[in-house]
Amino acid sequence: SVRVLQSKLLPPQTSDTIKRERLLFLLASIPKRRLATVVAGAGYGKTTAVAQVNAHLNVSTVWYRPDESDRDLVTFLSYLLAGIRQYFPEIGAETAKRLDGDKNISKELESVLTTFLSEIEEVVEEELIIVLDDYHTVQHSQEIRKTLAFLLKHATPNVHFILISRANIDLPLSRLQAMREVIEITEEDLAFTVHETSQLFSQLFDITLNQRTAETVQQKTGGWISGLMLLYHSLKGKSFQELEKTLQRLPGTVKTISRYL
């Protein structure tokens, strides 16, 4: 009975982005782990990094970007089911029936989730990745946290999860961490290095930075990708000589970045 917006189930495009081999290497073992968490502030390229890895792995991937309106348990599970049905249309008849019922799903949560997982087990034999982008928008829901904890504990080994969030993920992960089943990507991992900063300016902006200038830019922005993009927009129209001079003498703040913040 829940209307599903397909736009919430579309993976992001990765065209016009630079391939970050370092992050591809860090995330390449996702199909061998239960969970990957990607946690950083806004504008650090979390979604792009995971989308690039997803394209590289070539594994069936459900990409679900919830928002605050999806904190309702029936809505959340309906979207998960709809995402999986994109690959396996025959899955979920019994689960959908349970979700459409008049009963309080919260009181029968484990039973509903058991039905959901058993239907997946019957059909899905290949590797399946479920990405929850912007997970921070729904993690304050106790029911959704219980749902994720149950799925992480009981899903078959061929089902993997990636949680992308701006806030620390509030789930009981110590058991999975002890079993080395969790890949954790942090803001520090996502920040652009000096080399990646040079690569960004060269490949996307057609600007070649010398080593010293690249180091200055990386240091001033902290490798924050949104900061680097905004910095470029504030420099458009300058000659190469003006560009070098401006970048070498970057102030503590750049107006374009300040306005954004």
N, C-alpha and C positions, 0 to 999 in steps of 0.2 A: 504493500500500500504506500510505501515511501517513493516519492518521485526522485529519481537519480539524475543528477546533472553530469553528463559525460565529461564536461570540462574539468571536473574534479578528479577524473580518472585518466587524464592525458599526461603522458610523460613529457617533460620539457624538451625543447629543441637544443641541440648542442652545436649547431652551426655557428660560425663566427665566434668561436671560443678557442683558446689555445689548449692543446692537450698537455695535461700535467702528469708526466710520467711518474713522478714521485708519488702522487696520490693513487694513481692506477696500481702501482706496486703495493701500496699499503692496503688497498681494498680488494685486491685481486683474489684473496683467499675467502671472500664472502661465501662462495658455494661450499666451503668446507667448515663453516662456522654456523652457529645458530643465529647470531645477532651481530649487527654492526650499529654503533651509535655515532652520529655525526652532530656534535654540539658546538655552536659558536654563535656570536652575535649576528645581527643583520648585516648583509652585504659582504660576507666572507666567502661566498661561492659554494655553500654547502650543497645546494640543489644541483648546481652545474657539475660539481665533482662527482656526485653519485650518478647523475645521468650519463656522464662520460664513461664511468665504470660499467654501468648497465649496458651501454652500447658495445663496450669492449667484450663483456662476458658472453653476450648473446644467449641469455637465459630468459625464459618466460618470466616477465616481471609485472606485477600489479602495482601501479603507481597511484596512490590515493593521497590527495591533499585535503585533509579536513579543515574546517574552520569552526568558530565558536558555535555555530548552529548544529554541528554534528556531535555535540556532547551527549545528545539523547542516544541511549544504547541501541534502540531499534534502528535509528538512522545510521549509526556507525556500522553496525553489522550488515545492514542492507547494502551499504557502499562496498564493504569488503567482499560480500557475496557477488555483487555486480561486477566488481573488478576481476574476480576469479573466473566468472562466467564468460568474460571476453575470450578466454583461452579454452575453457571447458564448459560449454553451454549446458551440459547435462547435469552439472553439479547443483545441489542446493534445493531440490524440490521440498524435502522434508524440513530443512532449516527455514525456508521461506514461509512454509505453512505455520511453523512455530512463531515466526516474527509477525505474521498477520493475525495471530490469535488475539483474543481480548484479555488474556491473562497477563499478569505483571511479570514481564520477562526477568526482571531483577531477581525475583524469588526463585526462578528456575534457571538461573544463569549457567551453572555448570552443566545442567542437562542439555540446554540449547547448544552450548559450545561443544559438548561431546558429540552431539548430532552433527554439528558443522564440521568438526574434524574427521568424523567417521566417513562423511560423504566425500571429503577431500581424499582420504586414504583409499577409498574404493576406486577412484578415477585417476588421481595424479601420481604417476610413477616417475616422471622426470623431475629435475630440479625446478623449484618455484621460489621466486623472491617476492616478498611483499614489502613495499616501501610506504612508510607513513611520513609524508613530508609535512612540515609545520606541526609536528606532533605536540608542541607546547600549547597549541590552541585547545586541545581536548584533554590534556593529561590531568587537569584539575578534577575531572570526573572520576569518582571512586570506582564506578562501574566499569569504565573503560580501562582503568589501571588493572582491575581484577581480570578483565577480559584478556589484556595483553599478557599478564602474568600466567594465566592458564594456557594460552596459546604457546607461549615460549616454553612452558614446561612439558606440554603434552603433544605438540605437533610432531609429525614424523621427521626424521633427519633430513629429508629432501626439501623441507619447507624452511626458508630462511627469512629473516626480518631485518629491515634497515629503518631505524628511527632517526629522523632529521629534526633537530629542535634548537630553538634559541635559548632554552633553559635546561638545566641539569635534569636528567630523566629520573623520575621518582618511581623506580620499579625494583623489586628484589632480585638483583642480578649477581649476588655474591657466589651463588652456586655455579652459575654459568661462567663467571670470571675464573673461579677456581679450576674449572674444567677446560679453560682456555677456549671457550666457545664464544667469546665476545671480542670484537674489534672496536676500539675506541678512537675516534678521530676528533681532535680538539681544535680550538681556535688557533693554537700554535702550529698545528699541522697544516691548517688551511691557509695561513698567512703566506703571501708570496715571498719567495726568497729573492736575493739580488738577481740571480740568473733568470728567474721567472719574470721578474719585473722588466728586465731587458728584453726578454722574449715577447712579453705582452706589447711593449712599445714598438718593437720591430715588426711583429706579425700582424697586429691589429691596427696600429696607428701609423705604421710605416715611418717610424722615428728610430734612428739608431742612437743609443745612449752609450757613452764611454763608461768604463768601470766605475770611475769616481762619481759620475752623475747618477748612475743606477743605484749606487750605494746610498747616496744622499736621498734620492726619491724613496727608496725602500725604508730607510730609517725614519724619514719624516711622516710617512703614511703607516708605518708599522706593518707593511705588506697587506693592508686592508684593501681588497679588490675594489670596493665601491669608491674608496678614497683615490685610488689610482685612476679609475675611470673619470671621476669628477675633476681630478687634477688635469687630465688630458683635455677635457672640455674647456677648462679655464685657460688653456694655453693655445687653443686653436687660432690660427691666423698669424702666429708669430713666425718670423724667419728662424732658420736653424740657429743662427748666432744668438738671436734674442732668446730662443728656447733654452739653449745651453746655459746662458747667463742667468735666466730666471730660475731654472731648476737647481743650479749650483747655489743660489742665494735664497732658497725657499724659506719663507718665514715660518714661525711656529704654527700658524694656521693659514689656510688658504680660504679666501672668501667663499668660493663655490662650495667647499666642504663644510665650512661653518654654517652656511645657509641651510644645507641639507640636514646637518645635525640639529 
